[in-house]
């Protein structure tokens, strides 16, 4: 029987993680971060990095115990309860399905702005087909595409940082606190605002958990998944802090932006005029990379759920003989992403459709984050022979942080998110005839406790 192919090295996992999270992830919401955090954008991203690390550690440790596809679905289902694992997986399905969907919406809208003669729907079909085509040719092709896209984004980041440095040097400031203000501005300091900005800054790291879905396709998963997960958060965090810090030096928070939604591109333009277009195009490339990486992750998640019987096994648990990927899942995700990209803007307006999708990404992600922290707590503290305080504190902190963020999502995100979860529960009740038979059957057993 065909199986997933172990072809990814540690560097591939880190690159995949950086791409799916996005090395310029704060750029789209930079203006909102400046406004919410009263100018302390760099500080809020730094605090958010330390807030997210416990959850990243939980993901890495659970991948060590269960080196198979399925991620939060497998961890929670095996360690706590199969039905709760199914719910965590169902939340992740929404997260990873919406990631390529909203990416295609944004990229298609931007392409339509550049070439208005081509209708939005044609761009959506093109980009959805491109993402699906690149994903369906196998894990090594996807890794090469990630490498190319990562290199392009790296070049633009270097260009921006170089231009920002030149701008700051050639426009000297006599204010002694100028270089510290993105981290601490005594005139604008407000703890409530800082906490609100930190909640928003957590968006910088959404998506790192996708690494754990590749456990069956990487070399030495017990070591590499943990290292790659932590490194991804650190690399993205450091890059984001440096980028936002540079943008704040070029365009201080005290100077109002013409448009908060495109604040980062205005800062890039002030540093060097051509960057206004270059950064816009780079964001298109970045979001296409996110769409491909998310489609790859969801295909593996659905495969794990199909193999365990939580979804129809004949369709979702099938591996293509030549490419060694769950081909059916990739095609289904591509079709659903295209359908959503065509429908959402039509029924709610382009900007509103993208905004709603982005909020729902956080809803599904935070549910799975809480589940994985709970699973790590059960495995490494409750069931461990030796009760180590660190194994109590780290997943506990991760769970509480994610719960606070989930609780503070918009009311609309809660309504639509709970509706999605209700559909999943209804399907589970139907397929198990009112929960009278097992929903999930996991293969194999966990590794011995460390």
C-alpha positions in Angstrom: 0.0 0.0 0.0 1.4 3.4 -0.9 2.6 5.6 2.0 3.8 9.1 2.6 7.5 9.5 1.5 10.1 10.7 4.0 11.9 13.3 1.9 12.1 16.5 4.0 15.2 17.5 5.9 15.3 19.9 8.9 16.1 22.8 6.6 13.0 22.0 4.5 10.8 21.9 7.6 12.1 25.3 8.9 11.7 26.8 5.4 8.2 25.4 5.1 7.3 26.8 8.6 8.7 30.2 7.8 6.8 30.3 4.5 3.4 29.2 5.9 3.7 31.7 8.8 5.2 34.3 6.3 8.5 36.1 6.9 6.7 39.4 6.4 3.6 38.4 8.3 3.1 41.7 10.2 3.0 43.8 7.0 -0.7 43.5 6.3 -1.8 44.5 9.8 1.1 46.9 10.6 -1.1 50.0 10.7 -3.6 48.3 13.0 -0.8 47.2 15.3 0.5 50.8 15.5 -2.9 52.1 16.3 -3.9 49.4 18.9 -0.5 49.3 20.7 -0.1 53.1 20.7 3.0 52.9 18.6 4.6 49.9 20.4 4.4 47.5 17.4 7.9 46.1 17.8 7.3 45.5 21.6 4.0 43.7 21.1 5.5 41.3 18.5 8.4 40.6 20.9 6.0 39.9 23.8 3.8 37.7 21.5 6.9 35.6 20.6 7.4 34.7 24.2 3.7 34.1 24.6 3.6 31.7 21.7 6.7 29.7 22.5 5.1 27.4 25.1 2.5 26.3 22.5 5.3 25.7 19.9 7.1 23.6 22.5 3.9 21.6 23.1 3.5 20.9 19.4 7.1 19.8 19.1 7.0 17.5 22.1 3.8 15.9 21.0 5.2 15.3 17.5 8.1 13.5 19.3 5.6 11.2 21.0 3.4 10.7 17.9 5.5 11.0 14.7 2.6 10.6 12.3 0.3 12.8 10.2 -2.7 14.3 11.9 -1.1 16.9 14.2 -3.6 18.2 16.8 -6.2 15.6 15.7 -3.8 12.8 16.6 -2.3 14.3 19.7 -5.6 15.2 21.4 -7.4 12.1 20.2 -4.7 9.7 21.4 -3.8 11.4 24.6 -7.1 12.7 25.9 -10.2 11.5 24.0 -10.8 10.5 20.4 -13.9 12.7 20.1 -12.0 15.7 21.4 -9.2 14.9 19.0 -11.8 14.9 16.2 -13.0 18.4 17.3 -9.4 19.7 17.4 -8.9 18.3 13.9 -12.2 19.8 12.7 -11.1 23.2 14.0 -7.8 22.8 12.1 -9.6 21.9 8.9 -11.3 25.3 9.1 -8.0 27.0 9.8 -6.1 25.4 6.9 -9.0 25.6 4.4 -9.5 29.3 5.0 -5.7 30.1 4.7 -5.5 29.3 1.0 -9.0 30.7 0.5 -8.2 34.2 1.9 -4.8 34.2 0.3 -6.4 33.6 -3.2 -8.9 36.3 -2.5 -6.2 38.9 -1.6 -3.8 38.0 -4.4 -6.6 37.9 -7.0 -7.8 41.3 -5.8 -4.3 42.8 -6.0 -3.7 41.3 -9.5 -7.0 42.8 -10.6 -5.8 46.2 -9.4 -2.6 45.8 -11.5 -4.4 44.4 -14.5 -8.0 45.6 -14.3 -8.8 44.3 -17.8 -8.7 40.7 -16.4 -11.7 40.1 -14.2 -11.3 39.0 -10.5 -12.9 35.7 -11.2 -10.3 34.8 -13.9 -7.5 35.7 -11.5 -9.1 33.5 -8.8 -9.3 30.5 -11.1 -5.7 31.0 -12.2 -4.2 31.3 -8.7 -6.3 28.5 -7.3 -5.2 26.2 -10.2 -1.6 27.3 -9.7 -1.6 26.5 -6.0 -3.2 23.2 -6.5 -0.9 22.3 -9.4 2.2 23.0 -7.5 1.0 21.1 -4.4 -0.2 18.0 -6.3 3.2 17.1 -7.8 4.7 15.8 -4.6 6.4 16.9 -1.5 9.8 17.6 -3.1 8.3 19.9 -5.7 6.5 21.8 -2.9 9.7 22.0 -1.0 11.5 23.5 -4.1 8.7 26.0 -4.6 9.0 27.0 -1.0 12.7 27.5 -1.4 12.2 29.8 -4.4 9.5 31.8 -2.8 11.4 32.1 0.4 14.5 33.4 -1.5 12.4 36.0 -3.2 10.9 37.3 0.0 14.3 37.2 1.6 15.7 39.5 -1.1 12.9 42.0 -0.7 13.3 42.0 3.1 17.0 42.8 2.7 16.1 45.6 0.2 13.6 47.1 2.6 16.0 46.9 5.6 18.8 48.4 3.6 16.6 51.2 2.3 15.3 51.9 5.8 18.8 52.0 7.3 19.9 54.4 4.6 16.8 56.6 5.2 17.4 56.7 9.0 21.1 57.5 8.5 20.6 60.3 6.0 17.7 61.8 8.0 19.3 62.2 11.4 17.3 62.7 14.6 18.3 64.7 17.6 15.7 63.1 19.9 17.6 60.8 22.2 14.7 58.5 22.6 14.0 58.0 18.9 15.5 54.6 18.6 13.9 53.2 21.7 10.3 54.5 21.0 9.1 51.4 19.0 9.7 49.4 22.3 9.0 52.1 24.9 7.5 55.5 24.5 6.7 57.0 27.9 4.3 59.5 26.4 2.1 56.8 24.8 2.6 54.0 27.3 -0.7 52.3 28.2 -0.6 48.8 29.6 -4.1 48.0 28.3 -3.1 49.1 24.9 0.0 47.1 25.0 -1.9 44.0 25.9 -4.5 44.6 23.2 -1.6 45.1 20.7 0.0 41.8 21.8 -3.3 39.9 21.2 -3.3 41.3 17.6 0.5 40.6 17.2 -0.2 36.9 17.9 -1.4 36.8 14.2 2.3 37.0 13.3 2.8 33.4 14.4 -0.4 31.7 13.2 0.4 28.7 11.0 3.6 27.4 12.6 1.6 24.2 13.7 1.5 23.1 10.1 5.0 21.7 10.5 3.6 18.9 12.7 1.4 17.7 9.8 4.5 16.6 7.9 5.8 14.2 10.6 5.5 11.2 8.2 7.3 13.0 5.4 10.5 14.2 7.2 13.7 12.5 8.3 14.0 11.9 12.0 10.6 13.4 13.0 11.1 13.0 16.8 14.0 15.4 16.6 13.4 17.6 13.6 9.7 18.5 14.2 10.5 19.9 17.7 13.5 21.8 16.5 11.8 23.1 13.4 8.7 24.3 15.3 10.7 26.3 17.8 13.1 27.7 15.1 10.2 28.8 12.9 8.7 30.9 15.7 12.1 32.4 16.6 13.1 33.1 13.0 9.7 34.6 12.1 9.6 36.6 15.4 13.1 38.1 14.9 12.4 39.0 11.3 9.1 40.5 12.2 10.5 42.5 15.0 13.3 43.9 12.9 11.0 44.7 10.0 8.4 46.5 12.2 11.2 48.3 14.1 12.7 49.6 10.8 9.3 50.6 9.5 8.6 52.6 12.7 11.9 54.4 12.5 11.1 55.4 8.9 7.5 56.4 9.7 7.1 57.1 13.4 3.7 56.4 15.0 3.2 60.2 15.7 3.0 60.7 12.0 -0.4 59.6 10.7 -0.6 57.2 7.8 -2.6 58.0 4.7 -4.2 54.6 5.0 -3.7 52.1 7.9 -4.5 49.1 5.7 -1.4 49.8 3.6 0.7 51.4 6.3 3.7 49.2 5.7 3.9 49.8 2.0 3.8 53.6 2.7 6.7 53.2 5.1 8.5 51.2 2.4 7.8 53.9 -0.1 9.2 56.6 2.2 12.4 54.6 2.6 12.7 54.1 -1.2 9.9 54.9 -3.7 10.1 51.8 -5.9 9.5 49.6 -2.8 5.8 50.6 -2.9 5.2 48.3 -5.8 7.9 45.8 -4.9 6.5 45.2 -1.4 2.9 44.9 -2.8 4.1 42.3 -5.3 6.1 40.5 -2.6 3.0 40.3 -0.4 1.3 38.6 -3.4 4.1 36.1 -3.6 4.0 35.6 0.2 0.3 34.9 0.2 0.6 32.4 -2.7 3.3 30.6 -0.7 1.0 30.5 2.3 -1.8 29.1 0.1 0.4 26.3 -1.1 1.8 25.5 2.3 -1.6 25.5 3.9 -3.0 23.3 1.2 -0.2 20.9 1.8 -0.8 20.9 5.5 -4.6 20.4 5.2 -4.1 17.5 2.7 -2.0 15.7 5.3 -4.4 16.5 8.2 -7.4 15.1 6.1 -5.3 12.0 5.3 -4.7 11.5 9.0 -8.4 11.9 9.8 -9.4 9.6 6.9 -6.9 6.9 7.9 -8.3 6.9 11.4 -11.9 6.7 10.2 -13.0 10.2 11.3 -13.7 11.0 7.6 -14.5 8.5 4.8 -11.3 6.4 4.5 -11.7 5.4 0.9 -11.4 9.0 -0.3 -9.5 10.9 2.4 -7.2 8.1 3.5 -5.9 7.3 0.0 -2.3 7.9 -1.2 -1.4 8.3 -4.8 0.9 5.6 -6.0 3.4 7.7 -8.0 3.5 11.0 -6.1 3.0 9.6 -2.6 0.6 12.4 -1.6 -3.1 12.3 -0.7 -4.1 13.5 -4.2 -7.9 13.4 -3.6 -7.5 15.8 -0.7 -5.3 18.3 -2.6 -7.9 18.4 -5.4 -10.8 18.8 -3.0 -9.1 21.6 -1.1 -8.3 23.4 -4.3 -11.9 23.2 -5.5 -13.3 24.4 -2.2 -10.7 27.3 -2.0 -11.7 28.4 -5.5 -15.4 28.1 -4.7 -15.0 30.2 -1.5 -12.8 32.8 -3.3 -15.6 33.3 -5.9 -18.5 33.3 -3.4 -17.3 35.2 -0.3 -16.4 38.5 -2.1 -19.7 38.3 -4.1 -22.0 37.9 -1.0 -20.2 40.1 1.5 -17.9 42.5 -0.4 -14.3 41.9 -1.2 -12.8 43.5 2.0 -15.4 42.1 4.3 -15.0 38.6 2.9 -11.3 38.7 3.4 -11.7 40.1 7.0 -14.2 37.4 8.0 -12.0 34.7 6.6 -9.0 36.0 8.5 -10.9 36.1 11.8 -12.1 32.5 11.3 -8.5 31.3 10.7 -7.7 32.4 14.3 -10.8 30.7 15.7 -9.8 27.3 14.3 -6.1 27.7 15.1 -6.6 28.7 18.7 -9.0 25.7 19.3 -6.2 23.3 18.1 -3.6 25.2 20.1 -5.6 24.8 23.3 -6.1 21.1 22.5 -2.4 20.4 21.9 -1.4 22.2 25.1 -3.9 20.1 27.0 -2.5 17.0 25.4 1.0 17.9 26.4 -0.1 18.6 29.9 -1.8 15.2 30.2 1.1 13.2 28.6 4.1 14.9 30.2 2.7 15.8 33.6 -0.4 13.8 34.6 0.8 10.5 33.2 4.5 11.0 33.8 6.1 8.9 36.6 8.0 12.0 37.7 5.9 15.2 38.1 8.2 18.0 36.8 6.9 21.5 37.6 8.1 22.7 34.1 5.8 20.2 32.5 2.9 21.7 34.4 3.7 25.4 33.8 4.6 25.4 30.1 1.5 23.8 28.6 -0.6 25.5 31.2 0.6 28.9 30.2 0.2 28.0 26.5 -3.4 26.9 27.1 -4.4 30.0 29.1 -2.8 32.4 26.6 -4.7 30.7 23.7 -7.9 30.7 25.7 -7.7 34.5 26.4 -7.0 35.2 22.7 -9.9 32.9 21.6 -12.3 34.5 24.0 -11.4 38.0 22.7 -12.1 37.2 19.1 -14.9 39.2 17.4 -18.5 38.1 18.0 -18.9 37.4 14.3 -15.9 35.0 14.3 -17.5 33.2 17.3 -20.8 32.9 15.5 -19.4 31.5 12.3 -16.8 29.4 14.0 -19.3 27.8 16.4 -21.5 27.1 13.4 -18.6 25.3 11.7 -18.0 23.2 14.8 -21.7 22.4 15.0 -21.6 21.0 11.5 -18.6 18.8 12.5 -20.4 17.5 15.6 -23.6 16.8 13.6 -21.5 14.8 11.1 -19.9 12.8 13.9 -23.3 12.1 15.4 -24.7 10.9 12.1 -21.7 8.7 11.1 -21.7 7.0 14.6 -25.5 6.7 14.8 -25.8 9.0 17.7 -22.3 8.2 19.2 -23.2 4.6 19.7 -20.0 3.3 18.0 -16.4 4.5 17.8 -15.7 7.6 15.7 -11.9 7.2 15.4 -9.6 4.3 15.3 -5.9 5.2 15.6 -3.2 3.0 14.3 -0.3 1.9 16.5 0.6 3.1 19.9 2.5 6.1 21.4 6.2 5.9 22.1 7.3 5.4 25.7 7.2 8.4 27.9 10.5 10.3 27.9 
